[in-house]
């Protein structure tokens, strides 16, 4: 793996071939790994038997294309050079030949059959999800993943890390080339044992997502109402990164996947440690936090600093209504607006209106419970911090003509 | 045969009221196929410009990692609108424009069969795109769910949603009217002697394209109508929580979408099959096999749709079927490429700008074909799917494919349309800049996609920086190079730089076809009386049958 390791970009790894000053300057930018075994320019070889087979098929069809390309383009180039008018003033007058047509219909047909046979064999193996050693249910949300270890009483959310979330905001002022694993790191990685056949059950809670880890050659759409099956057996311990591959809205580019493959003993120890215990979010800032306010584009994310400082604040007596409303609006825009809309009117019947809604006008505790646990299409938002939830509930209870009082972080904490 | 009766009294009194009207009303009221062809082309190039600007927003944001210019939501609006504008506003109307101009002149009839429908079909388009583009200025912005409009995501669109649906309906109506017109004209109005298997290849490919359009545009209309009722009328066609099926939309959409891919490339095949013989000074090799290959591709295009959705979790049997069927398309497509190469073989080739673009088409479309073949292999497609590899693939077949063929066609026929030759030097400069920059734009995207860069994201992992820098540089270069073309063509239209009108009827010495038997510029009305098809005007050369047919004509 290290041999193919991504060290300095295409130009960086091949300085002799493409030595250009500008190019070397660019190479300095690319310092971190996402698909390690890709060399930065090819399908990753990966760390499973299937991924290596897929890589082999990819290279096979690639070389088939190269050979056909050399023949066809070579003939064309020969013709362009030697059959130009200055060299060949009088054109030939042949214009059909059934024999030739049959030959160049038949040959590609044979090549395709030769290609289809190994491809079908691999496909059949990829679809064989029987006899798995363990199962993990993967649920896509806008814009995070939830992993549930079936039969192990363990489930948790996995979102972009707070540092990356800060760096990725519009004009964040952060030099993202210096941020490790930019856009491909999460707070709670999926941990799996090596050498075990792991079956993934992939579904979604809202829109269609697609769970993709290139190094294990697994990509499966997460579709509401469907549970798709796919499997892997990882050979080598390591950290493998992936992304959501299906457009799922505003933050489609910000719901990465991190898979840590560890030896079985280490996995059992990890599992025992996690079991039954709730995996808290690494930080109160969510992957979907608001972009930096447009009014102060050059400043480093003020809201995030505020958010980071808040766990301490929430211990104290409480927040003023103005504070909660201001913060609540930004939390709402990041987490709720896609469905309930900016004006709170929602998109009935799927996404109910919050304007004058019974939930919003009713007891605060019921609303807190719904936000923490979810209801119908609405996903749980337990991964948000107490102050964030308090703020957004306060916002919904007082915006758009609603008037149903203030909710404090302590009330949220009481219901966790 | 109404048009034959009206011919009787033409000749003497029609010039007073049959010439073009003056002023703007000429263009609004026109039913003339040449006027409408011109309108379609001007509209298409306007849309290419707007869609091109959107692609520059995309490429500017992707130039380096980090979010520099636009919000992710606006980025998604740009990718969505870029696709809709380029496909339905650029490529398709451009081909309809070329069909308007050339089909009647190629088959020897005076106009399209349904001229008023033709006018209506065109004038729907500015309204359709007015509606679509107006969403940019709405609260909540333009549609951002991708041009594929997959639910449930697209149902989260705000106020723009009904505008999107209605605009797609209008585009569909426009396409269907155009397609019906082409079918009726080709089947009923060919000059005597122009049998089906003697028609120019451009006419053949458009005939088949028109059938594809008639078959699939209503499917798209149905799909988006179901979206509309899902959102506003409480149905649950695609909503899982109401018992619907989000994957069903994808099946319906791609049953439209895959033939749509060929709608955008078959006329390009026709154009290239016209241009290469002209400049190779040699008859098209394997005319009949070209027609059969086109028909085969059209047929296969209906049974491969699910290769766009290999990752949705189809049954194994489905995945195998769609893999095999998709691979099969390589056979007739290969036949076409081989025939073009055989046409050039031992020809007497010159390299005027239309020929350069046609050759660029064959090279670069074939590269797009290769990546298409790779994408057909299902187990590997799981790695390629929804990455920049796919983006590179379809841009190779659409830009140096479809768009190069449109550019080639305009260079090839503009001397006939305007009576003024374009500037050959600037034409060649335009070609080389376009060919170089388009490869700088799209070739690196193959590498980024293979190594794991997903589609439709405004930002990316730092390892993809190099590829994206190249791609963005190429995109800006390509966009700027197109102004050479625009000025070159406008100069021919309006006679700038003292371009003279003294071209012969047969502008290209190696050209065959009825359009080269009328003066340059082509008069406002051509072939009001059916022409007698002269020897050598047929692109289809059949050794044995030919002598017979000519005998019969004489």
Contacts between the chains, C-beta under 8 A, distances in Angstrom:
chain1	res1	chain2	res2	distance
A	6	B	463	5.6
A	9	B	463	7.2
A	9	B	465	6.9
A	9	B	466	4.9
A	10	B	447	7.4
A	10	B	466	5.2
A	10	B	467	7.6
A	11	B	466	6.1
A	23	B	466	7.6
A	26	B	465	6.4
A	26	B	466	5.3
A	26	B	469	6.0
A	27	B	466	7.3
A	29	B	64	7.4
A	29	B	65	7.7
A	29	B	462	6.3
A	29	B	465	4.8
A	29	B	466	7.9
A	30	B	462	5.4
A	30	B	463	5.1
A	30	B	464	7.9
A	30	B	465	5.1
A	30	B	466	6.3
A	31	B	462	6.7
A	32	B	461	7.3
A	32	B	462	5.3
A	32	B	463	6.6
A	33	B	463	6.8
A	34	B	451	7.9
A	34	B	452	5.9
A	34	B	461	4.0
A	34	B	463	5.3
A	35	B	451	5.2
A	35	B	452	4.1
A	35	B	463	7.4
A	38	B	450	6.8
A	38	B	451	3.9
A	38	B	452	6.2
A	39	B	451	7.5
A	40	B	447	7.5
A	40	B	451	5.5
A	40	B	463	5.6
A	40	B	466	8.0
A	41	B	447	4.0
A	41	B	450	6.6
A	41	B	451	5.7
A	41	B	467	7.9
A	42	B	447	7.4
A	42	B	450	5.2
A	42	B	451	6.5
A	43	B	380	7.5
A	43	B	383	5.3
A	43	B	384	8.0
A	43	B	450	4.8
A	43	B	451	7.7
A	44	B	383	8.0
A	44	B	451	7.4
A	44	B	452	7.1
A	50	B	379	8.0
A	53	B	379	7.3
A	54	B	379	5.3
A	54	B	380	5.6
A	54	B	382	7.2
A	54	B	383	6.0
A	57	B	377	6.0
A	57	B	379	6.0
A	57	B	380	5.1
A	58	B	374	7.2
A	58	B	377	7.9
A	58	B	380	4.7
A	58	B	383	7.0
A	61	B	373	6.6
A	61	B	374	5.0
A	61	B	377	5.5
A	61	B	380	6.8
A	62	B	374	6.7
A	64	B	373	7.9
A	65	B	370	3.9
A	65	B	371	8.0
A	65	B	373	6.3
A	65	B	374	6.7
A	68	B	370	7.5
A	69	B	366	7.1
A	69	B	367	7.6
A	69	B	370	6.3
A	72	B	337	6.3
A	72	B	338	7.5
A	72	B	341	6.4
A	72	B	366	6.5
A	73	B	363	6.6
A	73	B	366	7.6
A	75	B	341	5.4
A	75	B	345	7.4
A	76	B	341	5.4
A	76	B	344	6.7
A	76	B	359	7.5
A	76	B	362	6.8
A	76	B	363	7.2
A	79	B	341	6.9
A	79	B	344	4.5
A	79	B	345	5.3
A	79	B	346	7.7
A	79	B	347	7.4
A	79	B	349	7.2
A	80	B	344	7.3
A	80	B	349	6.7
A	80	B	359	7.1
A	83	B	280	7.6
A	83	B	344	6.4
A	83	B	345	6.6
A	83	B	346	5.6
A	83	B	347	5.3
A	83	B	348	7.0
A	83	B	349	5.5
A	84	B	348	7.6
A	84	B	349	4.9
A	84	B	350	7.1
A	84	B	351	7.4
A	85	B	281	7.5
A	85	B	348	4.6
A	85	B	349	6.2
A	85	B	350	5.1
A	88	B	346	6.7
A	88	B	347	7.4
A	88	B	348	5.4
A	88	B	349	7.9
A	89	B	348	5.8
A	90	B	348	6.4
A	91	B	280	6.7
A	91	B	281	4.5
A	91	B	282	4.4
A	91	B	346	6.7
A	91	B	347	4.7
A	91	B	348	4.1
A	92	B	282	6.6
A	92	B	345	7.7
A	92	B	346	3.9
A	92	B	347	7.2
A	93	B	282	7.0
A	93	B	283	7.1
A	94	B	285	7.4
A	94	B	346	7.7
A	95	B	282	7.2
A	95	B	283	4.0
A	95	B	284	6.8
A	95	B	285	5.5
A	95	B	286	7.5
A	95	B	287	7.3
A	95	B	343	7.9
A	95	B	541	5.3
A	96	B	285	6.6
A	96	B	286	5.3
A	96	B	287	7.0
A	96	B	288	7.1
A	96	B	289	7.8
A	96	B	543	7.9
A	97	B	286	7.5
A	100	B	286	7.9
A	100	B	342	7.2
A	101	B	286	5.7
A	101	B	289	4.8
A	101	B	335	6.9
A	104	B	334	6.8
A	104	B	335	6.4
A	104	B	338	4.7
A	105	B	331	6.0
A	105	B	334	7.9
A	105	B	335	5.9
A	108	B	330	6.0
A	108	B	331	5.3
A	108	B	334	4.8
A	109	B	331	5.7
A	112	B	327	4.7
A	112	B	328	7.2
A	112	B	330	6.3
A	112	B	331	7.2
A	115	B	327	7.0
A	115	B	377	6.9
A	116	B	323	6.9
A	116	B	324	5.9
A	116	B	327	6.0
A	119	B	323	6.6
A	119	B	377	4.8
A	119	B	378	6.5
A	119	B	379	5.9
A	119	B	380	7.5
A	120	B	320	5.8
A	120	B	323	7.3
A	122	B	379	4.4
A	123	B	316	7.0
A	123	B	319	6.1
A	123	B	320	6.7
A	123	B	323	7.3
A	123	B	378	5.2
A	123	B	379	4.8
A	124	B	316	6.6
A	126	B	379	5.8
A	126	B	382	7.5
A	127	B	316	4.7
A	127	B	319	7.4
A	167	B	66	7.5
A	168	B	66	7.4
A	168	B	67	6.2
A	168	B	459	6.1
A	169	B	67	6.6
A	170	B	67	4.6
A	170	B	68	7.7
A	170	B	70	7.5
A	170	B	71	5.9
A	171	B	67	7.1
A	171	B	68	6.6
A	172	B	66	7.3
A	172	B	67	7.2
A	174	B	66	7.5
A	175	B	66	7.8
A	176	B	65	5.0
A	176	B	66	4.1
A	176	B	459	8.0
A	176	B	462	6.7
A	177	B	65	6.6
A	177	B	66	8.0
A	177	B	462	5.3
A	177	B	465	7.3
A	179	B	462	7.9
A	181	B	461	7.7
A	182	B	65	6.3
A	182	B	461	5.9
A	182	B	462	5.0
A	183	B	65	7.8
A	183	B	459	6.3
A	183	B	460	6.7
A	183	B	461	5.2
A	184	B	461	5.1
A	202	B	313	7.9
A	206	B	152	6.7
A	207	B	150	7.9
A	207	B	152	4.8
A	207	B	153	4.1
A	207	B	156	7.2
A	208	B	150	6.0
A	208	B	152	7.3
A	208	B	153	6.7
A	208	B	246	6.3
A	210	B	311	6.0
A	210	B	385	7.9
A	210	B	386	6.3
A	212	B	386	7.9
A	212	B	454	7.2
A	214	B	383	6.4
A	214	B	451	7.9
A	214	B	452	4.5
A	217	B	379	7.9
A	217	B	382	6.4
A	217	B	383	5.9
A	218	B	382	7.5
A	219	B	311	5.3
A	219	B	382	4.8
A	219	B	383	7.0
A	219	B	385	6.1
A	219	B	386	7.7
A	220	B	311	5.9
A	220	B	313	6.4
A	221	B	311	4.9
A	221	B	312	4.8
A	221	B	313	6.4
A	223	B	240	7.7
A	223	B	246	5.7
A	223	B	247	6.3
A	223	B	312	6.6
A	223	B	313	7.4
A	224	B	152	6.4
A	224	B	240	4.4
A	224	B	241	7.3
A	224	B	246	6.3
A	225	B	240	2.5
A	225	B	241	7.4
A	225	B	244	7.9
A	225	B	245	7.0
A	225	B	246	6.6
A	226	B	240	7.5
A	226	B	246	7.8
A	226	B	247	6.9
A	226	B	312	7.9
A	226	B	313	6.4
A	228	B	312	7.6
A	228	B	313	3.6
A	229	B	313	7.4
A	242	B	452	7.8
A	243	B	452	7.3
A	243	B	454	5.0
A	243	B	457	7.9
A	244	B	454	7.2
A	245	B	311	7.6
A	245	B	385	6.8
A	245	B	386	4.2
A	245	B	387	7.1
A	245	B	454	4.8
A	245	B	455	7.6
A	246	B	150	8.0
A	246	B	311	7.9
A	246	B	386	6.0
A	247	B	76	7.2
A	247	B	145	7.0
A	247	B	146	4.8
A	247	B	150	7.5
A	247	B	153	6.7
A	247	B	455	7.3
A	247	B	456	4.5
A	248	B	153	6.2
A	249	B	76	7.5
A	249	B	144	7.6
A	249	B	145	7.7
A	249	B	153	5.9
A	249	B	156	6.6
A	250	B	71	8.0
A	250	B	72	5.0
A	250	B	73	4.6
A	250	B	76	6.8
A	250	B	144	7.5
A	251	B	72	6.2
A	252	B	72	7.6
A	252	B	76	7.5
A	252	B	456	6.2
A	252	B	457	6.2
A	253	B	72	6.6
A	253	B	454	7.6
A	253	B	456	7.9
A	253	B	457	3.3
A	253	B	458	5.9
A	253	B	459	5.4
A	253	B	460	7.4
A	254	B	72	7.7
A	254	B	459	7.9
A	291	B	71	6.2
A	338	B	156	5.4
A	339	B	156	6.7
A	341	B	140	7.7
A	341	B	158	6.6
A	342	B	139	7.5
A	342	B	140	6.9
A	342	B	158	7.9
A	347	B	155	6.8
A	347	B	156	7.0
A	347	B	231	7.0
A	349	B	234	5.9
A	349	B	242	7.9
A	350	B	152	7.5
A	350	B	155	6.9
A	350	B	239	6.5
A	350	B	241	7.0
A	376	B	241	6.7
A	377	B	241	5.7
